[in-house]
Amino acid sequence: MILITGAGGKTGRSLIKTLSNAESVCALVRHDEQVSTVKSLGAEKTVIGDMRDASVIRSAMTGTRAVYHICPNMHPEEILIGRLLIDEARKAGVEHLVYHSVYHPQTEKMGHHWAKLRVEELIFESGLPFTILQPAPYMQNLLAEWKNINETGVLRIPYSAEAELSFVHLEDLAEAAKIVLTEGGHTYSIYEIAGTPPLSHNAVAEIFTEKLNRDVRAEKEDVKTWRVRNQGLGEYAMETLIKMFAYYDQWGLPGNPRILSWLLDREPVSLDRFIENLIT
């Protein structure tokens, strides 16, 4: 059995759907209402609880040979959670720990990236066989603007439309996770998971224009306006994201899809194909 922590989010759900076709999956979720969803996707076992509770982690790890660890997004206690999970994995004799990190965790200016690098360091020192996946931003993140794109023809981003980022399709990430968890030869490896070459949001808007057959433009949104639109976020997440936008504005987050192509033994899903699938 493979344990997926943080299984109720979009990453966890995609992994359950893919991994449950190859091996039994235990899903660790935070809320009762997430259980029916993860079971419908193929989770054989579910555990409900807070990852900061050692007894919850211990219960979830019972009978598992491998763990795919996803910390809740933008969590202020990522390092604490990572340390606890590593300690419990070591006690449980877990054979393989796969950590869901982030593209370029070395960037100290983005606090959530830097926290993941610290967890990577703990993993190196744990003695556990590990693999670390460092995914680029998801193509699916663009769906937050899907309604606005269709209604106004504007793709809003709170940083420069010229900043270049690489993207990855969530299903390609899930397939890569399945490969490293179920095939040999991937322990003690760190893989950058990008599915596209660097693209500006102006270039992304051009693809939307072509595929939707209507004018779409990328437009930088003032951070103050973005903050008002996203008042539901916690303060830590809000400030962390604003620092990320400032980083993107200056340096972007460029990547290279060759590692993912090698893992999948095929070309990753392109942004063109992703958008085509949205409209068909």
N, C-alpha and C positions, 0 to 999 in steps of 0.2 A: 504494500500500500504506500502511496505517496501522499504526504500531507501538504496542503496548500494553505498557508496562513493568509489573512486578509482576503479570503476567498469571495466575499460578497461584493467587491468592487468590480469594475469592468475588466481589469486585468485578470483577476481571479476567476471570474465567470468564463472568460475566454479559455483560460488554461484548463478548467474543469472539463469543458466541452471537448477539448482536444485530447487531454491526457486520459480521460475516462474510456476512450476507445482503445487504449493500450494497457492500462493498469488500473487497479482499484484506487479510488481517490477519497481521502478524508478532507473535508472542508472545514476550516476554522473561520467562523463568522462572528460578528459582534452582536447582531440583533436577531431576535426570534423570527421576525418577518422575512429574513433572508434565507431561511432554511428551505422553504418550498422551492425557491428559485434554484438554489445550488443542487438540490436533489433532482429537479427536472432536467438539469444539464448533465447529470450522471454521477454526482457524488454518492458514494456508497455509505459513507459515515459522515456525520456532522457533529461539530462541537461548537457550543455557543459560549462566548466569554471575552474577557479583556486580555489582550496579549501581555499586559503588565502583570498579570496574575500567573505565578509559576505553576500553580495547580492546574490551570486551564491549559497551559502549554504542555504540561506533563500528560494530561488526559488525551490531548490531541495526538501526541507522539506515540501513544501506546499502539504497538503493532505496525508501525510504519518503518520502512527501510530507508526512505529518502524524504527530504523536506524541500519545498520551494517556498522561500520566505519573502512575502510582500508586506512591508510595513505600511500602515495607513498613510495615505498621501499627506505630505507636509506636516508630519507629526513632530511636535517639539521634543518628544522623548524617544526619537528613533534610536539613539545610541543605547539608551537604557534597555529598550525592547530587544535590540540586537544582542546585547550582552546576555540577557536572560534567556533568549531563545538558543543561543550558542551553548550556554551552560547546560540547559536541559537536553539539547541534542547530544552533547557529549555523554551525559549520564545515561541516556537512552540507547547509546551505541548506534546512532544513526550512521548509515553507510555513506550517505552523499547529501551534502547541503548545497542547494543552489540558491544564491542570493540575487534578488531583483534589485539591482542598483540603478544607476542612471548614467547617461552619456556624459563624459567628462566630469567625473566626481572630484577631480583635482581642483576645481574652480572654487576657491575659498570665498569669493565674492557672492556666491549663491549658497546660502546657509544649508539648504536641504541637500545640495550636492555634497558639500563638505562633510555633513553628518554621515552620508552614505560611505564616504571614503574612510571615515573612522570605523564604521562597522566592517568594512572590508579588511581593515587592519586587524580587528579582533578576530575575524575569520582566519586570517593567515596564521595567527598565534594560537588557534584553537586545537590544532592537531587533527581536525576533521577533514576528510576528503571533500573538496569544494569545487564548485564552478560559479563564476560570477558573470551575470548578464548585465550589460549596460545599455539599455534601450534608448534610442533617440525619441523625440516627441512623437506621439501617435498621430497618424492621419485622422483618426476618429476625433481628435480634439477640435478639428475644423468644424465638426457638426454643431458646436456651440454657436456658430455663425450661420448655419444653414438657413434658418428662417429669415434672418436679415439679408442674406445674399439674395434669396428668392424675392423678397419684398422690395428691397431698395437697390440691389446691385452693388452693395458695399460689403467688403470683407474687412471688419474692424480688427486691429491689433494694437495693443498699447506699447508698441515700440516701432522702430523704423521699418517701413515696408521694403526697404532695400537690404535689411539684415538677412543673412543667409542661414537657413537651418536645414538640416536633413530630417526626414520623417521615416516612420516605419508603420506598416500595417499591423494592427494588433494580432490578427490571425497568423501572420508570419512570425511574430514573437512567440506565440503559443506553440507553433510548430517547432521553432528552435528549442524551446524549453522541453518539449517532448523528446527531441533528439538527444539532448544532453542528459536527460533523466533516464532514458530507456536504452540507449546505445552506449557501448563502452568507449573509452579513450578520451573523455572530456573532463576528467578530474584535474584539479590544479591548473585550470585555464580561466582566462578572463576574455570575454568576447564583447566587442562593441557591436551593437545591433542597430544598424542603420539600413533603411530600405531604399533610400534615394540619395543621389548626389546633393550638394547644397543648393537650395532654392530660396530665392527671395519671395516674400508674399506678393510682390508685384508679378512674379512668374507664376505663383499659385493662382492669382486672379486671372491671368491670361488663360490658364488651363480651364478654369471655371467658365470663362467667356466662350471658349471654343466648345466645351461640352454642353453648356446650357443654351448655347446659341442666343446669348444676350450679353450686353456689356456688364462686366463686373470689374470693379476697381478695389485695390487695397488702400486702406486709409488708416493712418496712425491716429489712434484715439488718445486724448489727453488722459493721463493716469488718474487725475482727480475725477473725471467723468467715469472712468472704468471702476474706480473705487465705489462711487455711488451706486453703480449698477450691480455691484457684487457685495452689498452690505451684509449678506448672510454668512460670509466667510468669517472664521475666527480671526482674531487679531494677529496671531502668529502666522497663519497662512497668508493673510492679506499682506503683511510686511515682507514676508519671504518672497511672495510672487512679485511684488513691486521691485525688489532687488534683482530678481531674475529678469524682469523686463528691462531694467537698466543695463544689465549685462548683455542681453540679446541686442539691445539698441546699439551697443558699441562693437560687440564681437560676434554676434550671432551664435550658432551652434552647428558648425559644419561637420559632416561625417562622410563616410565612404561605405558603399553597400557590398564591397567584395567579401567581407567576412561572413555576412549573412548569406550571400550567394553560395559560398563554399559550404556552410552548414546545411542549407536547404537543398543543395545540389540542383538549384534552378535560380532563375532571376527572381528577386523579391517583387511583390506587388508594387506597381508604379502608382504615382499619384493620379495619372490619367485614368488608369483602370479603376482605382478606388472611386473616382468621381463618376465614371461611366456606370459603375454598379449602383451608385446612389440614385441614378435617374432611370434605371431600367427595371 
